[in-house]
Amino acid sequence: MNLAIVVLAAGKGTRMQSDKAKVLHELCNKPLIAWVLEAAQQSSPQRIVVIVGHQAEEVKAAVGERFRNVEFVLQSEMLGTGHAVQQAESLLADFDGDILVTCGDVPLLAGETMQKLVEQRRRENAAASMLIGVVDEPGSYGRVLCDDDGTVQQIIEAKEASPEVLAVNRVNAGTYCFRSDALWSQLSRVDSNNASGEFYLTDVVGLLAQNGERVGGIFISEREMTGVNTRAQLEQLEAELRSDGTCS
């Protein structure tokens, strides 16, 4: 079955205190997005689409230096993750297969994990599968609500969550594999009537569950799912990778 991978890379990353696009900040002399794309390529996808926005031309140039056959689409307004993925529909509307969506700032997400996620969706014949973390301090992560057999029912963003939901320690790791028809049919129903005024990709999961579609999940470590949001985090991660020999 065909596989397309969509990488979200449009954000400015203001917490990095830099004008540079967040995904262009380097970890061990390699842009963050290069780590993600190298992992993505391990699944031999038919299509890779990168959503660009802030410093779009610079991101395109940096990616183009290292990777061939990557397509780009512009998110001209930062209206949320759902809106970002909608920009790829013009390229992938006729794509028949799986669409894996991930972020360009998660450098330790393994290609093997992406492949396992795709395999789970296919094995369970689910509408979607997602990566889930279990963390002691969930903070601003979206909370993942499951039924008794572990099927995902809903993702609630922290800004929208009640105190009871905020106590849940299962969190959204930000990577999903959708059956293509399931993604586009439900993404068109997502609205921005929420605390951020954004179109959340996470709402697609709840809409699928409401329609009786199965959404599965795979648990991964907090380390593998963690994105880089600040210079301090980037420096700490590089120090760890140099210490364990991942980079020199």
N, C-alpha and C positions, 0 to 999 in steps of 0.2 A: 504494500500500500504506500502511496505517496506521502511525503512529509515536507512541510514548509515550516521554517522557523522565523518568527518575528521577534526582533530585538528592539526594545524600547530605549532610545538613546537621545531623546529630544531635550531633556532637562538641563537647566543651567547649573543646578547644584550650588545654590547660594551659600549653603553652610560650608562649602570649601573655601569661602572668602577669596574667590578668584573669578575673573571674567572668562576663564577657559571653560569650555563644556566639561561637565563632570567626567564623562566617559573618556576624555582625552588625558586626564591626569594619569601619570605613569606609576606602575607598580613593578619594581625590578626592571626598569628601563623598557617597559612595554605598556601601552595604553590599556586602561581597564577593559575597554571594549574588545581589545585583541584577545584577552584571556577568554572572554565569553564566546567569541566567534571561533576560536580554536576548539573549545569544548563542543560547540554546536556542530562543527564539521565532522566530528567523530560519528555522528548518526547518519552521515551521507545524505543530507536532505536534498530534495530536488530544487528547492527555492530557499534563499535566505533574504529576508527583507529587513532593513534597518530603518527605523523611524527616526528622522533627524528633525532638529528644531533650532535650538540655540547653537550658533556657530556651525550651521549645517554644512557649509562648504568645507570648513576645516575638518569636520568629522568625516565627510566623504573622502577627502584627500588622505587622511590618516588610514582609513579602512582600505582604500584603494591601493595603497602602497604595499599592503600585506596580504590582501585577499582578492581573489578573482570571483566573478559571477555573483557578486552581492548587489542586490537592488536597493534603491533608496526611495523613500517617500517622505514628504515634508509635512510636519505638524506645525502649522503657522501660528496657532494659538494653543497655549498650554491649558487645555480644558479637561485634563484627567486621563487616566490610563485607558478608559473605554474609548474616549475620543481619539487617542493615539492609535489604537488598533483599528478603529474605523477608517483611518487614513489608508490602511493597507488593503481595504476591501476592493479598491479600484484595480489592484494588481492581482488579488487572489479570489475574487468573486467566483470564478469558474474553476478554482482549484478543488479537486476531489481527493480528499485524504485527511491527514491530521495536520493541525496547525498548532505548533508549540510556541507559546509566548513567554518570553523571559526578559530580564532587565540587563542593561549594558554595564551595570556597576556591581555585579556579583562575581568577582574574579575566581572564587574557589568552587563555584558550581561545576561539578564534574560532567564531562560528556557521558560517562556511564550512567549517571543519574538521570540525565535527560532521556537517554535511550530506555531506561527502566520505566520512566513515566509513560512514554509512548507505548511500550509493550503492555503496560497495565491497562491503559485505555482500550487497546485492541483486544486483549484477553478477556476483559469484562464486558466488552461491547458497550462501554459506557459513552455517554455524551461528552464527558470530560473527565480528566483526572488532574490532580494538583499536588504540589509539594507542600507539606505541612511540617512545621517545627514545633517542638515542645520546649518552652523556655521558662526559666524561673522568674524573669522580669519582662513580661510581654510588652510593656510600655505602649508605644504608638502603633504596634503591629495590629492588623486586622485580626479579629478572633474568628476561629473556624468552629462552627457548630455542626455536630454529627449526630446521627441517630444511634440506636443501640448496637447496630451491626457495623458501625464505622462509616456508613455512607454520609458524605457531606451534604448538609441541608442548606447552609447559608454561610456567607462571610460577612461579618459586621465590622465596618471600619471603627477604629477606636473613638473617633469624634462622634460617632452615632450611637455608641454602645451605652447600655445601662450599667450600673455598678455590678450587677450580677454577671453580665456578659464580660465585663472587664476582668472579672476574676478567673475567667477561662484561660488556661495556659497553652492551648493549641492555637498556633498562629499561622497566618498566611505567609508562605515563603516567597510568593510573587512569581511563581512559574507554573504554567498550566499547559495541558495538552487537550485541545478541543477537536471533536469531529467537525469538519469544516462547516457543514450545513447547520449544525447546532449552534456554532459560534455566531454566524451571520444572522440567523433567524432571531436570536435573542438579543444580540447587541443592538439591533435596531429598536428594541423596546426600552433600552436603558435611558433614564432621564437624569437631570442634574438637580432634582429636588432633594437636596441634602445640605449638611452643614458647610460643605466646601464649595457648593455650586458647581461641582464637577461631575463628569460622566465616569462612574467607577466600572472598570472591567469586572470587579468582584461581584457586581450585581448580576452578571450573566449566570454565575453559579446558582444563585438563589432562584432565578427565573427558570433554569433548567430543572431544578429540584421540584419547583411548584408544578411543572408540567409532567411530573412523574418520571423524568429522565434520571439515570444514575450518574452521580459524580463520585469518583473514587479518590483516594488519597494515598500518598507514600510519605512516610516520615523520614526526615533528614536531620542531620546535626545542625545546631545553631551556627557553627563555624562555616559550614558549607553554604548556608543560605544568606549569610550576612552581607549586606551591601556596604559600600564605602561612601560615607556621607560627609566626613570632615577630614581635614588634613591630619589631625591627630590619629584618627583611625587608620588612615593610609600609612602613616609613618610606623605605627605599631604593627600593622600587618606586614609591612616590608621587613621590619626587624625580625619578626617571627619566621618569615620565609627564608631569610638569610641564615637564621640560626639553625633551621632544620635542613638546610641545603637545597631547598626548592629553587632558590636563586642565589647567585654569588656576586 
